[in-house]
């Protein structure tokens, strides 16, 4: 990219679009793209990924400084740098984390269809939602970690990430073409080499989100891109500032989980959940619990798509000599000796691990019944705290609820249920048509009045909301992503309900809902259109470049008592519109750094305020 002339850089985005429509052939480790009838671009990827600059070759007269090589590199999906896992018979070597699982705060699953490419490596990983203890006592054994100060190379890499992310935010999706994406990828690579896996992974997610948005992919969500960009800016900004070694260590993240001996474990199966990731991996994760209530996960995730997620539940558990499948384990038990366990409860499958099938327990029997004895408000508070600290998996909720009907929403119907005096909206955990979530939710909606014991995952919102994962009905336990309910499983107790208009969520309270959607809309508008989304958002005062502070959205925030939100929005608008002049009256470049700080402050406030409202909504 650096070898391109300024003229060719301007033509790069158009060249990418043109090359994307050209025929592609693969022969062994070579991918060949036809530029025209006589010219080809070749990508040599014998190991599944392009690892050297001269591995991209073009037959045109301007090569190697041609736009075709840069366009081909831009089109290729980003390869994962995850190391190849050790074989299953290696001593105490569990599978490495998935590409996005570089630290505890990175999301572990995304409900999107897997995407694969012959140009990227497909490391067999174990991407899965995982959990940390649900009890207050820590695990008996945990790996020792040492926090070290951030080194000068790491600080320089964080600075490069910040500068690249600032340019992306300033341009927005519309202006973040191949050149800005390449700059962010270069900074991400430098960060990986400097042992900054958490911000590097956020940068990769940001680039993937930009590409999905510019390609108008149906599974793209602007909110997910905004979250990735916020994570990138927050970690890079924190590493640029002085801080304690522990604080900087959390911002740097870890490249893979550390495992420690777990001794002997007696586990009881809870449920099995299908997993689909945007990095091209799929499979299942089976959740288990010990007698003290701590959750452990047994994953089976590898390169694949929806078909693997649908069928992996029938594969044997890769641990010891047990012949149990994941479906069997979800309803049975397991005795493990010589276990290796990560801090978040993932079980390793090394050579020294021994496992044998054992009797399970029903959800109404001890020790599993104790999981449902915790008040739902306390469970929600624990889940929200896990989201803030990055302890993945503690967002599970164990609910005893009565189905009451269905509510129509823009994203599809959701199930309404009464739980400890709250009206909870239960949504599908994954809308992919090859998984059973949506179909099962529709069938459960035909049985109002049915009492269910359920496992769900908290969905942060201003009302009680959770994604339904598994239920216990009179006919037994059902994993809603894998098992397809039959009519006899949920006999209707009354005529089919008509979809209700969206009601006021939860019990009626005198306090009006906070209009945080204003901040969310403005921050996402900046992600899409860049700073110009705010410079044209409101009329300016005469003879000034700053917009009115009494804009309708700002005034609405003040009327709702959210004065801090209004001030943050005003500050973001002023930063977007401010342009200074030099001594000759010429406009100087905009202060993109100040604008990024203002946007980041607004996004962080939005996160904290949304968490507080969600916590309040779950209070009975």
N, C-alpha and C positions, 0 to 999 in steps of 0.2 A: 504493500500500500504506500509506503514511504517513497518508493521509486517512481510513483506516478507524478506526472507534471500537473500543475494546477488545472490546466485545460482538461486533462483526462479525469481528474477527480470530479469535475463538474458533470462529466458524462457517465460516471460510474453507476449511479442508480438506474439510469435508463439501460445501461449495458446489462445490469443484473436482471431486469425485467425481460429483456430480449433473450438472454441466455437461458433463462428459466423455461422459455417456451420451445427451446431447441431439443432435438432428439438426444437421448442419453443411452449409451450401451455400456455394459460391464463385461470384462473379460479377466477372470481371476482377480487379481488385486488392482486392476486398472479400470478407472471410470473414464469414459471418453464422451465428450460433449461436442456436437457438430456446430461450429460457428457458422459455417456455410458449407457448400458442397465440397470444398477443397481444404478447408482449415478446421482443425480440431484442437480442443483443449483436453489434455490428459491429466488426470490426478492419479498418481501412483501411491496406492495405500495397501501394501502387502499385508500389513498387520491389522487392517480395518480402519486405519486413520492416517491422515497426512501429517507427517512429523518433521518435514524439512521444506524449506522454501523452494528448492529445486525439484521437489516432487510434483509441482504443478508446472506443466509445460504447455506451451502454445506454439502452433506452427505458423503464426502470422509474421509479417516482416518486422513489426515493432517489438517483438518478444526479445528479451524478457520484460521490458518496461512497457508492456501493453495492458490495456484495460481488461482484456479477456481473462488473464490470470487472476487479477484482483476480483473480477466478477465471479469467477468459479469458486474462489476461496470464500467469498461472501455467501454464496449459495449453499455451500456444504454445511450441514449441521455441526454443532460444536461437539467434539469428542470429549468423553469423560476421562479424567486422569486417574480414575480409581484403580488401584493395583489389582492384579488378578488374585483371586482368593486362593488360599492353600487348599490342596485336595482334602477330601473328607477324612482320609486316614492320617493326616498330619497331626502331630501331638498338640492338642489344645489350641487349635487355630480356627476360631469361628470365622464365618464369612465377613468380609468387610462391609462397611455401610454403603448405602446407595449414594449416587453422586450428589444429591441434594442434602444428605445427612452429614454435613461436615461439622455440625455442632448441634447442641441441644435445642437451639432456637430456630433452626432451619426447618421449614415444613417437611414432613416426611412423605406425604402422599398428596396427590392432586387428582381430583375426579375428572380426568381427561383421558382421551383415547391415546394409547401409546403410539409414539412415532419412531420409526426406525429408518436407517439409511445405510447403504453399503459403504459409505465413506466414514462412518463412525464406528468406534469399537463398541462392543456390547458386553461389558464386564458382568459376569454373573454375580449379582449383588443381592442383598436382602433388604430392599426398601420396604418399610412397613411402619404403620403407626405403632409406637411402643409406649411403654408406661413406666412410671416410677411408683414407689410404694404408696398404697392408699392409707397405710397406717403411719403414725407419727414416728415410729422407731425406724432408724436407718437399717439397710441390709447388714447382715453380720460381717460380711467382708466387702471391702471396696478398694479399688486401686488407689495408690498414693499418687497425688499430682503435686507438682511444684510450679508455682507461678513465677515467671521471670519477667523482668522489665522489657519493654519494647525496644528493639535494637534500632540503630540508625537506618539500616536498609529497610526494616519493616515500616518505620516512620515515613521513609521516602516512598515506599510502595503505597502506603495509605494516602499520602498526599496526591500521588498520581491517580489513584482511584477517585478521590474527591474531585479533582479537576475534571476528569473524564465524565463523571456523573453530573457535575454542574453543567457541563455543556449539553448533555442529553436533556436535562430538565429544562434548560433555557430554550432548547429547540422544540421539545415535545416530540410525540410520535411522528407528526407530520414532517418535521425537519431532521429527525435522527435517522439519516440514511446510512449508507455503507461506510462512509468515512468516519462518522461519529461512533458507529458500532465497532469498527475496527480499532479505534482508539480505546474504547472501553474494554474490548477483548485483550488488547495489548497490556492494559493496566491490570486486568484480572490475571493474566499469565504471570506478570511480574509479582503480583501478590501471592500467587501460589508458590512461586519459587522462594519468596520471602517468608513462607510459613504463615500466611494469613488466610486460612481456608474459609472462614466465615464470610468476610467481605468479598472474597473471590467468588464464592458460590452465589452470593447475592448479585454480583455483577453478571454472572452467566445467566441467572434467571431473568435479569433485566433485559439482556440482549435477546434471549429467547422470547420474552414478552413483546419486545419491540418488533421482532420479525413476525410474530403471530398477529400483532395489531396491523402492521403494514400490509400483510397478506390477507387481512380480513378473514382469518381462520374462525370457524364457527365456535370453537371452544375457548376463544380468547375472552378474558375478563379484564376490563380496565382496572378494577379494584385489585386484582392480583398483581398487575404490573405496578400499580402505585405502592403496594405493600413491598414488593421487591426493591423498588427504587428508594423507598424510605429506609429499608434495612441497610441498603448499600450506603446511603448518605450518613445514616446514624453511626454505623460502625466505623466508617472512614473518618468521620468528624471526631469521634471519640478517641481514635488512635492518634489524631493530630494534636490532641490536647494533653496536658500533664494529667497523670492519674496513677492510682496505685497499681502494683503488679497484678493483683487479683482482678481488678476492673479491666485492665488491658488484656489479661488472659481470656476473660469472657468475651471480649470484643474480637479477639483474634480467632477464637474457636479451636476445635481440634479436628484433625483430618480423619481420624477413625476412632471408634470407641475403644476404650481399654476394658479388658475383661479380667476378672479375678476369680480364684477358686470359690465355688459356692457350696462345697460339701455335698451332703445328701439332701434331696428335696422330695417331698410328697406333694404332688400337684393334682388339682382337680380341674377338669375342662370346663370352660365357660361358653365360648362361642368361636366361630371361625369367620373371618372377614376377608372378602376379596380385595385385592389391591391393584390399582392401575396408576401408573405414573406417567408424566409427560416425557420422561427420559427414555421410554421404550422398555420398561420393565413391568412385569405383571406376576401375579400369583396370589397367595393367601397368607394370612397370619392367624394362628390359633392362639387365643388368649386362655391362660390358666391362672389359678390362684393357689396359694398354699394355705395352711391352716390359720396363719396369722392375718390373712387378707391381702398379702402383697401379690401383685400381678406379675406374671412372667409371660413372655411371648415366644412362640415357636414359629419362625417364618419359613416360607418357601417361595422366594421371589427371584425371578431370573429374567433374562431378556425374553420378551414376548408381548402379546397383545391381549385383547379381550377374551379370546378363546382360552388362553392359558389361565387367566383369572377365573374363568367359569369352571374349568376342569381341575385346577390344581388341588382343590379340596379332596379329590379322590386319590391323590398321590400319598405314598407312605411317608410318615414323619422321618426325617433324616436325623435320627438321634439314637445311638446304640443299636440294639438288635430288635427293637420293637417293630411289629408289623402293622401298627395302627395307622390308619389314614388320618388326615387332618379332620375330616368329618367325624371319624370315630373318637378322636381325642377330645373334640369339643363336648362330648357327652360321657367320656370315660375319665380315667385318671392315669397318672404316670409316676413311677418311682425312678428318680434319677440319682446316680451316685457319681462322684467325681465331676460335678457340674461346674461349668464356667459361666459366669453371669456378668453382664455389663451393668453399669450403674443404673440404667433405666429398665432393667429387667429382661433384656434379650438373652436367651440361652444360647451358648455356643455348642458346637457339634464336633469337637475334636476327638482324636482317637482314644483318649483316656476316659471319655464320657460313656457311662453305661446307663441304659434306660430299659424299663420293663413296664408293660401295661398293668394297670391296677383298676380297682373299682372307682367309679366316679361318684358324684353327688348331685342331687337335684337342686335347682335354685331355691327350693323351699327348705332344704336341709342344710345343717351346718357341715362345713364351715362357710359355704357359699351364701347362705341366707343372711349372714352378718353384713354382707355388702349392701343389702337393701335396708338395713336398720339405721343407716345414717340419714338424718333429715336432709331433704333435697336442697334446702338453702345452704347447708354446710357443704354439700357436694358441689354446688355451683361455685361457691367461694373458693373451694380447693381447685376446681378446674380453671377458674380465672387466674388464680395465683400461679398455676402451672403454665398458663399462657404467657405470663409476665416473666417467669424465671426460666422458661425453656424446658421444663420437665415434661416432655412429651408423654401422652397417654393418660395423665391424670385428668384429662378432660372427659373421661367416661362418667356417665350418670347411670345410676341404678334406680329405676323408677317403678313404683306400683301405681298404675293409672287406670282410669276408666275412659274408654273411647266415647266421645260425645258427638262427633260429626266431622265435617270437612270445611275448610275455608279456601276460597279461591284467591290466588295471588298471581302476580305478573309472571313469576317463574314456574307456575304450576300449582295444582292443588296441594294443600298440606292437611295432615290429620290433626284434629283437635282432641285433646285429652285432659281430663281433670286429675290433678296430682297434688295432694296436700293443700287443697284450696286454691291452686293456681291453674289457669288455663294454659297448657303447654302446646305449642305448635310443633308437631313431629313431621320432619321432612325426609325425603329420600336421601340416603347417604351418597348415592351416585346415580346420575340420570342416564348412564349408558344403557342403550336398549338391550345389550346382550347380558346384562346383569338383572337380577330379579327385584331390585329395590322398588322401583316405581310401580311395577305390577302388583307386588305384595301390598304396598301402601294403599293402592286403589281398592284391593279386596278387603283390607281391614276397615276401610271407610264405610263398607256396607254393613258393618256390625256395631252400630252405636249401642252403648250400654255394656259392651263386653269389658270385663275386667282383665287386664294383662299385667304381667311382670315383664319389664323391658330393660334392655341395655341400649343406651343412646350416647351420642357424643355432643357435648355442648356446642351450640352455634352462637357466638356472641351477637347479641341484638338488644334492642331496647325493650324487648318482651321475652318471656320464657320461650326458648326455641332450642330444639335439639334434633340431630339426625339419627333416625331410628336404625339400629344395627341388628338386634335380635329380640325375639319375644318368646314368652312362655304362654301358650294357650291350653285349653283343656285337652287338646290332642297331643301336646308335647312341646318341646323347644324347637325353635326354627331360626336358622340363620338367614336373615332377610336378603342378603346379597347372593346366596347360593341356593337356598331351598325355595321352590315355588309353591306357595300356599294353594290348597285346593278349597273348593267351596265348602266341603264338609269340615274343614279346619276352623272356619269362622262363619257358622250359620247366622244369617241375619236375624236380629231380634226385633226389627221393625222395618217398615218400608224404607227403600233407599232414600237417603236424605238428599235434598237439593243442595248444591254448593252454596254456602253462605257468603254473603258479602264480608269483606275483611272486617272483623269486629275489633273493638278496642281490646288489645291483648291483655290477658291476665285479669285479675279482679279490678273492679272499678275503683279508681283512686281520684281524689280531687286535684292532684298535681298534674298539670298539662305536660305532654311529652316535650322534651327539649328539641328544638329544631336543628339538631346536629347535621341533618342531611344537607344543610346549606354549606357547611365547611367541607363535607365530603364531596359535594358536587364541585366546589371551587378547586379543591386540591386535585381531583381527577381531571377537571378541565385543563389544568396546567400540564398534567402528564400527557394529555392528548395534543394540545395546541401550543404548549410552551408559555413563555411569559406574555405573549400577545393575547392570551385568553383573558388576562386581567387588565391589560392596558386599554382594551376596548369594552370592558365590562360595564363601565359607568361613565357618564359625562364628566369632563374635567371642569374645574373652576376657571373662570376667566383669568388669563395671564399666568396660569400655573400649569404644571405638568402632573400634579397629583389629583387623583379622582376624589369625588366627594366622599366624606366619611359617613354621610347620611344616606348611602345607597340603600335600596330596599332590603337587601339581605342583611346588611350590617345593622340597620334599624330593627329588624325583626329579632336578631340575636340579642340586642340590648333590651328590647321589650320582654324577652323571655328570661332576663336576668343573667344572660351569658356575656357579661361585659368583657371578660378575658378573651372569649372567642371573637367578639367584635373587634377588639384591639388587635388581635393577631391577624384577622382578615384585613383590617385597615393597613397594618404594617406590611403585609404581603403585597397589597395593591400599590402602596407607595413605593415599595422597592421595585416592583415591576415597571412602574411608570417613570421613575426618576432617571433623568438623563442630564448630565452636567456638560458644561461647555468649557473649552480651554480659553487661554488669553486672547485668541483670535476669533472667538465666537463659534468655533466649530464644535459639533457634538463629539464627546469622547465616548469610547466604548462603555456599554452598560456594565454595572457592577453585578456580574452574574453570581459572584460568591455571596454577596449580601442577600440576593434574591433566593438562593438555595437555602441559606440559613433561615430566612423567614418562612419558606415553604416547609422546611423540616420542623420548625417549631410548631407550625399549625398542624401538621400531620401527627406529631407526637401528642399534642394536646387532644386531638380528636381521638386518638387511641385511649388515652387515660380517661377522658370523659365518657366514651362509649363503654369502657370497662366498668366504670362506676354506675352507669345507668343499668347495665346488664346485671350487676350484682344486686342492685336495688329491686329490679324486676323479679328476681327469684326469691325475694324475701316474702314469707307468708304472713 
